[in-house]
Amino acid sequence: MRISSDRSPTWRGRAHPAAHISGDLSVRATFGPVSIALGRRIRWTAVVLLVAAWFVALAVDVGGNGAHLLLAAAVAVLFYDLVTVDTPA
């Protein structure tokens, strides 16, 4: 079976369900230009809130082992902040 570039055998010639979405859905188009400093502040605020929520979840004994996913999410945000290359717009 040969797969052509214009359609996938999964969709059998029909349009993809998300094909009706038009326009640019990027962060820049949705929220306007975001500075590097603002993006970093948003990420660090998310880290502080996730770690605080993790402490609260442990103190109140809510969420069981799922509470540790908050800490894992905070680490993921920090890792993202570490690996992103900040190039001025």
C-alpha positions in Angstrom: 0.0 0.0 0.0 1.4 3.4 -1.0 0.7 6.4 1.2 0.4 9.6 -0.8 1.4 12.9 0.6 -2.0 14.5 0.2 -4.1 12.1 2.3 -3.6 9.6 5.0 -5.0 6.1 4.8 -6.5 6.6 8.3 -8.8 9.4 7.0 -9.5 7.6 3.6 -9.6 10.8 1.7 -11.7 12.8 4.1 -10.5 16.0 5.7 -8.8 15.8 9.0 -11.3 16.8 11.8 -9.1 19.8 12.7 -8.9 21.0 9.1 -11.7 23.5 9.6 -9.5 25.5 12.0 -8.1 28.5 10.2 -5.7 31.2 11.2 -2.7 31.3 13.4 -3.1 29.7 16.8 0.3 30.4 18.1 0.9 32.1 21.4 2.1 35.3 19.7 -1.1 35.4 17.6 -3.4 34.6 20.6 -1.8 36.8 23.3 0.2 39.3 21.3 4.0 39.6 21.6 5.3 38.2 24.8 8.7 39.4 26.1 11.4 37.0 27.2 11.2 38.4 30.7 7.4 38.0 30.9 7.6 34.4 29.7 10.2 33.7 32.4 8.1 35.3 35.1 5.1 33.2 34.0 7.1 30.0 34.2 8.7 30.8 37.6 5.3 31.8 38.9 3.9 28.5 37.7 6.8 26.7 39.5 6.2 28.5 42.8 2.5 27.8 42.6 3.0 24.1 41.8 5.5 23.6 44.6 3.2 25.4 47.1 0.2 23.3 45.9 2.4 20.2 46.4 3.2 21.2 50.0 -0.4 21.9 50.7 -1.5 18.6 49.2 1.0 16.8 51.4 0.0 18.7 54.5 -3.7 18.1 54.0 -3.2 14.6 52.8 -5.1 15.1 49.5 -4.5 13.4 46.3 -2.4 10.5 47.6 0.5 9.7 45.3 -1.0 11.9 42.6 0.1 14.9 44.6 3.6 14.2 43.6 2.6 14.9 40.0 2.5 18.6 41.0 6.2 18.4 41.9 6.9 16.6 38.7 5.1 19.3 36.7 7.2 22.0 38.5 10.4 20.1 37.6 9.1 19.9 34.0 8.6 23.6 33.8 12.1 24.2 35.2 13.6 21.8 32.7 11.7 23.6 29.9 13.1 26.9 31.2 16.5 25.4 31.2 16.5 24.0 27.6 14.7 26.9 25.8 16.9 29.2 23.9 15.9 32.8 24.6 16.4 34.7 21.4 15.2 38.3 21.2 12.3 38.9 18.9 
